[in-house]
């Protein structure tokens, strides 16, 4: 999924539509300037803990460019 708001989702949907008719080999960029932080305080995320678990920390460190590095 893409963690963003409605306008960011619309941007991605539009980019995908452009890709359907773009010539093969084209490069399409869709910029989504939305961190969606404001959605974290809504009831939708009420059951999600604020801190990441040890397992999530391990997964975050397993990528080539580690995220959530200590």
Backbone as CSV, one residue per row, in Angstrom:
resi,resn,N_x,N_y,N_z,CA_x,CA_y,CA_z,C_x,C_y,C_z
1,UNK,0.801,-1.181,0.000,0.000,0.000,0.000,0.849,1.251,0.000
2,UNK,0.209,2.334,-0.222,0.863,3.635,-0.211,0.229,4.437,0.905
3,UNK,1.033,4.808,1.893,0.541,5.543,3.052,0.460,7.017,2.703
4,UNK,-0.719,7.444,2.250,-0.921,8.834,1.867,-2.412,9.138,1.925
5,UNK,-2.747,10.376,1.670,-4.139,10.797,1.674,-4.811,10.562,0.327
6,UNK,-6.034,11.043,0.236,-6.850,10.837,-0.960,-6.207,11.459,-2.198
7,UNK,-5.673,12.662,-2.065,-5.086,13.318,-3.243,-3.833,12.575,-3.711
8,UNK,-3.057,12.026,-2.764,-1.889,11.231,-3.146,-2.306,9.966,-3.868
9,UNK,-3.372,9.333,-3.389,-3.890,8.140,-4.063,-4.381,8.461,-5.462
10,UNK,-5.010,9.621,-5.613,-5.483,10.042,-6.936,-4.297,10.296,-7.874
11,UNK,-3.213,10.822,-7.323,-2.011,11.050,-8.120,-1.458,9.736,-8.659
12,UNK,-1.385,8.730,-7.792,-0.882,7.418,-8.210,-1.826,6.786,-9.235
13,UNK,-3.123,6.877,-9.000,-4.097,6.314,-9.939,-3.960,6.959,-11.314
14,UNK,-3.757,8.265,-11.332,-3.583,8.976,-12.603,-2.296,8.549,-13.287
15,UNK,-1.219,8.404,-12.516,0.051,7.961,-13.100,-0.091,6.568,-13.709
16,UNK,-0.807,5.685,-13.021,-1.026,4.341,-13.564,-1.839,4.394,-14.859
17,UNK,-2.786,5.288,-14.919,-3.583,5.454,-16.136,-2.697,5.957,-17.279
18,UNK,-1.811,6.904,-16.988,-0.876,7.416,-17.997,0.022,6.276,-18.491
19,UNK,0.459,5.415,-17.559,1.339,4.292,-17.931,0.672,3.338,-18.915
20,UNK,-0.620,3.205,-18.815,-1.330,2.283,-19.722,-1.223,2.717,-21.180
21,UNK,-1.125,4.022,-21.412,-1.086,4.495,-22.798,0.278,5.068,-23.197
22,UNK,1.236,5.085,-22.267,2.565,5.624,-22.579,3.346,4.627,-23.434
23,UNK,4.208,5.123,-24.304,5.035,4.227,-25.121,5.915,3.335,-24.238
24,UNK,6.178,2.142,-24.697,7.019,1.203,-23.962,8.371,1.853,-23.665
25,UNK,8.840,1.677,-22.432,10.114,2.254,-22.030,10.002,3.657,-21.449
26,UNK,8.799,4.206,-21.428,8.611,5.541,-20.864,8.857,5.524,-19.358
27,UNK,9.226,6.662,-18.838,9.394,6.831,-17.391,8.313,7.798,-16.931
28,UNK,7.552,7.367,-15.933,6.477,8.204,-15.398,6.770,8.441,-13.922
29,UNK,6.727,9.691,-13.501,6.976,10.055,-12.110,5.694,10.578,-11.490
30,UNK,5.352,10.052,-10.327,4.208,10.564,-9.572,4.722,10.975,-8.199
31,UNK,4.742,12.254,-7.927,5.215,12.739,-6.623,4.044,12.837,-5.659
32,UNK,4.246,12.284,-4.478,3.196,12.288,-3.454,3.742,13.025,-2.228
33,UNK,3.538,14.331,-2.162,4.076,15.106,-1.039,3.184,15.004,0.199
34,UNK,3.061,13.808,0.743,2.164,13.583,1.876,2.739,12.474,2.742
35,UNK,3.076,12.782,3.978,3.579,11.752,4.890,2.433,11.023,5.573
36,UNK,1.236,11.550,5.474,0.030,10.970,6.062,0.102,10.887,7.592
37,UNK,0.999,11.636,8.204,1.132,11.611,9.663,-0.170,11.936,10.379
38,UNK,-0.926,12.859,9.823,-2.155,13.285,10.503,-3.175,12.164,10.629
39,UNK,-3.077,11.141,9.781,-4.024,10.036,9.851,-3.722,9.092,11.023
40,UNK,-2.496,9.146,11.543,-2.107,8.249,12.637,-2.896,8.517,13.910
41,UNK,-3.424,9.732,14.083,-4.172,10.069,15.294,-5.673,9.811,15.148
42,UNK,-6.099,9.217,14.052,-7.514,8.924,13.848,-7.855,7.536,14.401
43,UNK,-9.135,7.247,14.617,-9.541,5.923,15.117,-9.054,4.762,14.245
44,UNK,-8.796,5.012,12.988,-8.327,3.965,12.087,-7.035,3.314,12.601
45,UNK,-6.175,4.096,13.256,-4.900,3.594,13.742,-4.836,3.488,15.261
46,UNK,-5.981,3.510,15.929,-6.025,3.484,17.394,-5.359,2.236,17.977
47,UNK,-5.415,1.121,17.290,-4.854,-0.123,17.826,-3.382,-0.338,17.450
48,UNK,-2.800,0.596,16.729,-1.402,0.460,16.310,-0.514,1.100,17.376
49,UNK,0.437,0.332,17.932,1.313,0.900,18.963,2.187,2.023,18.415
50,UNK,2.523,2.978,19.278,3.333,4.120,18.861,4.785,3.726,18.622
51,UNK,5.282,2.761,19.375,6.675,2.325,19.245,6.762,1.079,18.373
52,UNK,7.874,0.931,17.656,8.052,-0.255,16.829,8.603,-1.395,17.678
53,UNK,8.261,-2.605,17.301,8.698,-3.788,18.038,10.115,-4.176,17.620
54,UNK,10.714,-5.101,18.366,12.051,-5.598,18.019,12.038,-6.254,16.644
55,UNK,10.951,-6.971,16.328,10.832,-7.616,15.018,10.785,-6.568,13.899
56,UNK,10.004,-5.497,14.102,9.926,-4.429,13.103,11.280,-3.733,12.953
57,UNK,11.987,-3.561,14.069,13.317,-2.954,14.041,14.266,-3.810,13.209
58,UNK,14.194,-5.130,13.400,15.049,-6.055,12.650,14.733,-5.997,11.155
59,UNK,13.453,-5.972,10.817,13.040,-5.884,9.412,13.533,-4.574,8.806
60,UNK,13.376,-3.476,9.537,13.825,-2.170,9.059,15.321,-2.119,8.814
61,UNK,16.092,-2.873,9.594,17.542,-2.894,9.422,18.016,-3.873,8.367
62,UNK,17.095,-4.647,7.827,17.480,-5.685,6.870,17.562,-5.198,5.426
63,UNK,17.167,-3.963,5.189,17.203,-3.445,3.825,18.577,-2.878,3.498
64,UNK,18.858,-2.726,2.222,20.151,-2.195,1.803,20.391,-0.812,2.416
65,UNK,19.366,0.006,2.437,19.412,1.301,3.101,18.551,1.155,4.343
66,UNK,19.180,0.891,5.460,18.451,0.593,6.699,17.551,1.755,7.099
67,UNK,16.355,1.403,7.526,15.418,2.387,8.061,15.290,2.137,9.554
68,UNK,14.935,3.123,10.295,14.796,3.011,11.750,16.118,2.586,12.391
69,UNK,17.218,3.037,11.832,18.524,2.648,12.379,18.693,3.234,13.778
70,UNK,19.316,2.461,14.639,19.537,2.903,16.023,20.692,3.865,16.085
